């Protein structure tokens, strides 16, 4: 049965997927909170890889249930290859194969004041480990992003670092990445060690647990074993939080008003960006 045209669009929350059961559980916890916030809407989840159902399978379920309008929300922090290429290819292909279906794609969570509030809370929650006499001006903050080949997404992590540095008030702050982009975590830790700070907070700007969170913890543990004179702690990653749910609701409303925007000014697929000039006009292709 096809639902009435005035029925609200179904909501599809798109996750990346992970082999770590704890990360999948955290995603489902977020999805459940989103469902509770939208009791009048049909909300379903789909994943890009490693976890079922896949995005096409979730779309097919909604189609079979009669939905002809779907709003797809990426549960991803920043717009890089998955949002600029992989997901649009999947959504466009499914829509082309199902005449009468309208899919609206929402924006990434992006650099959002509410996410910065969550980040601040996660960072402040670990400061108690430093004990009495702790002074933020004597502490270095290292923000860790996922890292990739998209310079716009990488630069967003640097902006987040700056906002947290100035907003919270650390003595110094730096940015590093888990892969692809420089500096990588291990290199950044050794370079910043030369600044002489005796306290270090490492904050993984990651949404859910998984391999990358484990990588951050292992890298900091190795650093600490080499530099016993430094007290290094890892703050909790973002994880599920009411403010993150509120941010998703904002992205949903923006998408359905036709106001879902990405940073096209620095999109290497649209305009020549230093070092990425050959990306301009490249066709969208899914990551196989």
Residue pairs with C-beta under 8 A, 6 or more apart in sequence:
1 66
2 66
2 68
3 65
3 66
3 67
3 68
5 68
7 67
7 69
8 40
8 41
9 41
9 67
9 69
9 70
9 71
9 102
9 104
9 256
10 41
10 42
10 43
10 44
10 62
10 65
10 67
10 69
10 70
10 71
11 34
11 38
11 41
11 42
11 43
11 44
11 70
11 71
11 73
11 252
12 43
12 44
12 45
12 46
12 55
12 58
12 59
12 62
12 70
12 71
12 72
12 73
13 30
13 31
13 34
13 43
13 44
13 45
13 46
13 73
13 75
13 248
14 45
14 46
14 47
14 48
14 55
14 72
14 73
14 74
14 75
14 76
14 87
15 27
15 45
15 46
15 47
15 48
15 51
15 75
16 47
16 48
16 49
16 75
16 76
16 82
17 24
17 47
17 48
17 49
17 50
17 51
18 24
18 50
18 51
18 208
18 209
18 210
18 211
19 50
19 210
19 211
20 209
20 210
20 211
20 214
22 209
22 210
23 208
23 209
23 210
24 51
26 208
26 209
26 239
26 240
27 45
27 75
27 208
28 45
29 240
30 75
30 240
30 244
30 245
30 248
31 43
31 45
33 240
33 242
33 245
34 43
34 245
34 248
34 249
35 41
35 43
37 245
37 249
38 249
38 252
42 62
42 65
42 67
44 58
44 61
44 62
45 53
45 58
46 53
46 54
46 55
46 56
46 57
46 58
46 59
47 53
47 54
47 55
48 54
48 55
48 82
48 86
48 87
53 61
55 72
55 87
55 90
55 91
56 90
56 94
59 70
59 91
59 94
59 103
60 94
62 70
63 98
63 101
68 100
68 101
68 102
69 101
69 102
69 103
69 104
70 101
70 102
70 103
70 104
71 103
71 104
71 106
71 252
71 255
71 256
72 87
72 91
72 103
72 104
72 105
72 106
73 106
73 248
73 251
73 252
73 255
74 82
74 83
74 87
74 105
74 106
74 107
74 108
75 109
75 207
75 248
76 82
76 83
76 108
76 109
76 207
77 108
77 109
77 110
77 115
77 146
77 205
77 206
77 207
77 238
78 108
78 109
78 110
78 145
78 146
78 153
78 156
78 157
79 107
79 108
79 110
79 150
79 152
79 153
79 262
79 263
80 148
80 149
80 150
80 152
80 153
81 148
81 149
81 150
81 287
82 287
83 107
83 108
83 262
84 150
84 262
84 267
84 269
84 284
85 284
85 285
85 286
85 287
86 286
86 287
87 105
88 105
88 284
89 284
89 285
89 286
90 286
91 103
91 105
92 284
94 101
94 103
95 101
95 102
95 103
104 255
104 256
104 260
105 255
105 260
106 251
106 252
106 254
106 255
106 260
107 251
107 254
107 255
107 260
107 261
107 262
108 251
108 262
109 115
109 207
109 244
109 247
109 248
109 251
110 156
111 156
111 159
111 160
111 163
112 247
112 250
114 243
114 244
114 246
114 247
115 238
115 243
115 244
115 247
116 160
116 163
116 164
116 167
117 243
118 238
118 241
118 243
118 244
119 160
119 164
119 203
119 205
119 238
120 164
120 167
120 168
121 241
122 203
122 235
122 236
122 237
122 238
122 239
123 141
123 164
123 168
123 201
123 203
123 235
124 168
125 235
125 236
126 201
126 233
126 234
126 235
126 236
127 134
127 136
127 201
129 231
129 233
130 139
130 199
130 231
130 233
134 199
136 168
136 169
136 170
136 171
137 169
137 170
137 171
138 171
138 197
138 198
138 199
139 170
139 171
139 197
139 199
139 200
139 201
140 170
140 171
140 172
140 173
140 174
140 192
140 195
140 197
140 199
140 200
140 201
141 161
141 164
141 165
141 168
141 170
141 172
141 173
141 174
141 201
141 203
142 173
142 174
142 175
142 176
142 185
142 188
142 189
142 192
142 200
142 201
142 202
142 203
143 157
143 160
143 161
143 164
143 173
143 174
143 175
143 176
143 203
143 205
144 175
144 176
144 177
144 178
144 185
144 202
144 203
144 204
144 205
144 206
144 216
145 153
145 154
145 156
145 157
145 160
145 175
145 176
145 177
145 178
145 181
145 205
146 177
146 178
146 179
146 206
146 212
147 154
147 177
147 178
147 179
147 180
147 181
147 184
148 154
148 179
148 180
148 181
149 180
149 181
150 268
151 266
151 268
151 273
151 275
151 276
152 263
152 266
152 267
152 268
152 273
154 177
154 181
155 266
157 175
157 177
157 205
158 175
160 205
161 173
161 174
161 175
162 173
164 173
164 203
165 172
165 173
170 201
171 197
172 192
172 195
172 197
174 188
174 191
174 192
175 188
176 183
176 184
176 185
176 187
176 188
176 189
177 183
177 184
177 185
178 184
178 185
178 212
178 215
178 216
183 191
185 215
185 216
185 219
185 220
186 219
186 222
186 223
189 200
189 219
189 220
189 223
190 223
192 200
193 223
193 227
193 230
197 230
198 229
198 230
198 231
199 230
199 231
199 232
200 230
200 231
200 232
200 233
201 232
201 233
201 234
201 235
202 216
202 220
202 232
202 233
202 234
202 235
203 234
203 235
204 212
204 213
204 216
204 234
204 235
204 237
205 237
205 238
206 212
206 213
206 216
206 237
206 238
207 237
207 238
207 239
207 244
208 237
208 239
209 237
209 239
213 237
216 234
217 234
220 232
220 234
223 230
223 232
224 230
224 232
238 244
251 260
254 260
254 261
264 270
264 271
265 271
266 273
267 273
268 276
268 279
268 280
269 279
269 280
269 281
269 282
270 280
271 280
272 280
273 279
